[in-house]
Amino acid sequence: MSTIAFLNIGMHGRVNPTLPVVAELVRRGHTVTYHTSPAFRDEIEAAGATVHLYPGGDQPLPNPPLPITLVDGLVRGAIELVPAVRGDLSRVRPDLIVHDNACVWGAVAARELGVPAASSYTTFAFNRQVPSPTRASLDLLQGAKPGYFASFLRSRRQLSRRFDARGLPVVDLGNIRQPLNLVFTSRAFQPGAEDFDQSYRFVGPSIGARPADPSFPVDVLRGPVLYASLGTVFNADPKLLRTFATALAPLGGTVIVSTGQTDPCALGTLPANVIARRFVPQPEVLARAALFVTHGGMNSANEALYAGVPLLVVPQGADQPLVARRIVELGAGLSLRPQDVAEDAVRARARSLLEDPRFRAGASELQTAQREAGGYRRAADELEDYLRNARPVAQRSGAE
């Protein structure tokens, strides 16, 4: 059996899809290590991996969250983390490194150690037709303040001087490709899937068992169950969440609102059939839901489509507008701009999604594609096959 090292960015949307893959590899007899932030230690250990924590604790998100500050943060993170990560991996001696498509330090460490690497795409795969959020475009450069861009250039030069950064994009560091690229959605949902070569394997949503939440009243939910969530990363506007609750309440038997980092009390008094909680067991809720109001994060969209649930997408940023467009294109839902959110607008779209059978049919068609893609078992198969055929990478001589 082999030793496989995972390296990732400390975000739920990046980490969660890899956990069922880790558990499956461990079940097959492989040794798995995982470099992560402290916030994810418990759930990664529960999947069976040996955890190595990044020095310095949880990594903050860039502020302001612009493409140029994101790539600058990724490069500076690599400069800080590569020495410690490389040291850990030298002791672990992995046969394969699996890193997130924006995990610069994972790609650099693999190159420095001469270890074959695979890239993990928990968003869509990117190319010229589907540009990544960090693509080196005219808009990216024109939109950056001179100080931000100068900081990035200094960091990028330092990275190349200190470490083996061959093969890395110069600027588009949210799109680090490898000879194997695991994409955690189906070919049917991926825009322009026909334009990607065989190095991209569309393995579908990676959805495994999650710990039960005995405090959540799953057994008393009354249909139709309508669910709203804007994810767990940022503080959601309480007024926005309250609008979802009051708009959906007349249409549902039970309305569930996941508030994430926002205190549910900030929503005020809600209709009697509304349950507002910070976190809910999302797969269990989606298995019972007739409608999902979402920000359009890739994990949430994948999980909803895996359950065959029509979506109302209110994109907040990043790749979410692209996810929203794709859902609308494929007839699995509708979208609404954040500035257009009002009780009447949300209720009208929700009623259409509930009453027009075409949306349920569109979601069901994608459900079939998502499930047939293979999920975490297919991802584990692809990694094992890659291991059997991968060749060592030439190491850089004289690396720090």
N, C-alpha and C positions, 0 to 999 in steps of 0.2 A: 504494500500500500504506500501511498505518497503523502508528503507533507505539503499542504496548500495554505498560503498566507493571504488573508484578505486585508486590504487597507482602504479606508473610507473617510468620507467627510462626515462630521458629526451632525447629521440632519436625519430626522425620521424618514423622510421620503427617499433618502439614499440608503439608509441602513436596513429598513424593514424588508424590502424585497430580497435582500441577500440572506436573511436569517433562515428561511426554509431550505435554501440551497446548502447553507452550512450544516444544518441538521441532517440533510440527506447524505452529504458527503461523510459526515461522522458515522451515520448509520451504515454506510458501505465500508467502513473500516479505515478511512483516511484520517490523518491527524490534521486538524485545522487550527491555525492561529488567526487572531483578528486584532489589528491595531485600531484603536477607537478612542473616543473621548469618554470621560468618566460617566457621563449621563447614560451611556448605552451599555455599561459593563454587565449589569444583571441579566438583561435580555439576551446578550450575546453568549454569556456563560451558560444560560439556560438552553441555548441551541447546541451546546457541546464544544464550543471553541475555547482555546486558551487565550485569554485577553492580555494584550500589551497596551498600556495606556500611553497616549501622547504626553510628552512633558509639557507642563504649563496649564493643564486642566482643559476645560471646555473652550473651544475656539469661538470667539464672538463673530457674529455676522458683520460684514463691512458696513460702515456708516460714512456717507450715505450709500445705499445699496444700488450703485450704478455699475454698468458693465466694466468700466475701467477700474473702479475700486475693487470689484470682484476679482479681476485677473491680477491686480497688484497684490491683493490679499492672498491669493493662491500661490503666487511666486514667493512672497515673503514667508508664507507658511512653510513652503518647501525648504527655503534656506534655513529656517529654524529647526525643522523636523528631520531632514534627511540624515544628519549624523547619528541621531539616536535611533531612528528607524533602521538605518543600515546596520548599526551595531546589533540590534535585536535580531534582525534577519540573518546576519552572519552566524549567530549562535543557533538559530532555528534551522538554518540550511533548507529552505523550502525548495520543492521541485517546481513550483508554480506560484506566481504572484497574481492575484486578482485585485484590481484596483478600480475605483470609481472613475468615470470618464473625465472628472475634473480633479482627481487626486494627483496633483503634480508630483508630490513626494513619493507616491507609490510607483509611478512610472520611472522617476529618476533612480530610485533605489533598485528597481529591477534591472535597469541598464547598468548601473554601477556594479552590481553583483553578478551580472551575466545570467540572470534567471529568466526563463520565458514568462511572458505576462499576457494576461487577458484583461480586457476592459469591460466594465459593467455599466450599461446605460439604463438607468431607472426612469429616464424621460424618453422622448422619441430619439431615434438616431438622427444625426444631423448631416446635411450635405449642402450643396449650393441652393437647392430648392427648399430645403428645410434648415434655415440657418440657425446655428446655436446662439444663445444669448450673448456669448463672448466673441462672436465672429469679428474679425478685423475689417469692419465696414467703414465707409465714409461717415456714417451717422455716429458710430462709436467714437471715432477720432474727433469729429466736429463737436460732439456733445460733451467732451471731457474738458474740464478746466485745465489750464496749462500745468498747474501744480500737481494734479492727479496723474497726468500723462508722464510728466518728468519723473515722478516717484516710481511709476511702473518701469520706465526705461532703465532707471538705476538698478531696480531690483532684478530685472530680466538679465542685464549684463552681469550682475553679481552671480546669479544662478549659473549662467553659462561658464563663468570663470572658475567657480568652485566645484562644479559637479558636471557629470556627463548628461547634458540636456539634449543630446542628439535625438532626432525623431519627434521632439515636442513642437507643437505649433508655436510660432513666434508670439502671437497674441491670443489666438483662439484656444485658450487653455481649458475651456469647458467642453472640449471635443478632442480628447486624447485617444487616438485609435491604436489598436494592437492587431496582430494577426488573427485573434479571435475577439469578437465584440458581441457580448451577450446583451440583447435588447429585450427588456422585460415588458413587451407587449406583443400583440399578434401582427402578422403581415397585413391583415385586413384593416387594422386601426392605424398602422404606420402610414403617414402620407408619403407617396412616391416610393413605396417599398420596392418597386421594380428597378429603381436606380441604384440600389445598394448591392455590392458584390457579395460573394460567398463568405467573406470574413464576418459578415453580420448575420447572427442567428437570432431570429425573432422567436423567443421561447415562450412568450405569453406572460401573463401575470403570475408572480411567484407568491402564492397564497397558501400558507400552511396553518396548522392548528395554533391557536393563541390561548393563553390562560383564560379560563372562564371568569366572569365578573359576577359573583353571586349577589352583589348588591343591586345589580340592574334588573328591573322588573320585566324581563322578557316575556314571562308567561301571562302577564296581564295586559299586554298590548292589544288594542282593538283596531281592527282594520277599517279603512285603509290606513296603513302606517306611512306617514310622510316624514322625511328625515332631512335636516339641514345642518351643514357644517362648513366652516371656512378654514378647516385645517387647524394645526396645533402649533405652527411656528410663530406667528405674529399675534399680537393682541387685536382681536376682531372688534369692530365698532359695535358697541352695545345697541345703538339705534338700528343698525343694519340687521343684527340678529333678532331684535324685537320685531322689526318689520316682517321678517320671514315667519316668525311665530304667529303673529296676528293675521297675516295674509293666509297662512295655511290652515289655521285652526278651524274655519268653517267647512273645509273640504275633507278633513281627516278624522278618523276615529281616534288615533293617537298621533300627535306631532312631537317629534324628538328634535331638540336643538342641542348640538354639541358646541360649547362655547370656547373650548381650548384654553388659552391663557387668560381669557376674560372671565371675571367673576359672574356667575349666573345671576346673582342678586342685582347686578347692574342693569339687567333687562327689565326690572320692575315687576309689577304684578302681571301675570300672564293668564290666558284662558285656561280653564280647568283641565282641558285635554292635552296640554302642553307639558312635556318633561324637558327641563333645561339642566344639563350637566356639563361639567368641564370636559369629561371624556366618557365615551360610550363604547361598547364592544361593536365596532363598526361592521365587521363581516356578519355578525349575528343579526344586527339591525337591518342591514341591506338584504339579507335573506328573507326578511318579512316585509320589506318596503315596497310601496307602489310608486314612489317618486323620491328623488334625491336632489336637493338644492345644494350646490357645491361651488367652491372656488375654482375647480378644474385642475387641481393638482393631479399629477399623473397617477399616483397611487390610488387616490380616491376614485378617479375615473375608471381605472382598471378594475378596481374592486366592484364598482357599481355595474360595469358591463359584464364582469364575470358572473354577477348575480342576475343579469338581464333586466336591470332597473333603468327606466328613462331618467334623463338628467335635465335639470335647469342649471346652467352654468353661469356664474357671476364671476368672471375672471378678475383677479386682483393684480397680476403682474407675471413676470418671468415667462415661462412657456405656456401659461394658462390660457391666454387668448388663442394660441394655436390649437390647444386641446379643445377649447370651446368650438372653434370653427370646424374641427374634424368631426365632432359629435353632431353638429348641425348638418354637415355635408352627408353624413351617413344615416341621417334620419332617426338618430337615437335620442334626440333631445332638442332643446332650445337654449338660447343664451340671452343674457341681459347685461348691459353695461352697468357698472356700479353707480354711475351718476344717474341712471334711469330707474334705480330701485325705488319703488313706492308700493304701498300695500296693494293698490288696484292692479298695477302692472305685474307684480309677482303672482297674485291670485289668478289673473287672466291666463298667464302662461301655464301655471300649475294646472288649472282646469283643462286646458288644451291637452297637456301631457297625460292627464288621467282619462280623458274622454275620447281622444282620437286614437284608435287602435294602431295606427301606423307607427306611432312612437314606440309602443310596446313591441311591435313586430321588428322595428329597426334595432332595438336593444337586444331582442332575442337572437337576431341574426349575428350580431357581434358577440353575444354570449357564446354561441357555438364556436366561433373563430377563436375567442380567447381561451376556451377550455381545450380545444383541439391542438393549440400551439404547444402544449406539453408542460408548461409551468416549471416548478423547481426541479422536478425529476429530469425534464429535458435539459435544463441548465447543467445539472450534475453530469448527465450523459455527455454533453458537449465538452465540459472541462476534462472529463476522463479521456475522451477521444483525443483532445488537444494534447494532453499529457503524453499519450502514447506516441505522438508524432512530432512533438516539439523538439527543436534543437537548441542547445545552449546559445546564449547571446554573448558576443565578444565583450569582455570587460574593458573598461578604460584603464589604461596604465597610469599609475601615479595619482589616483584619486585620493582626495583627503580622507 
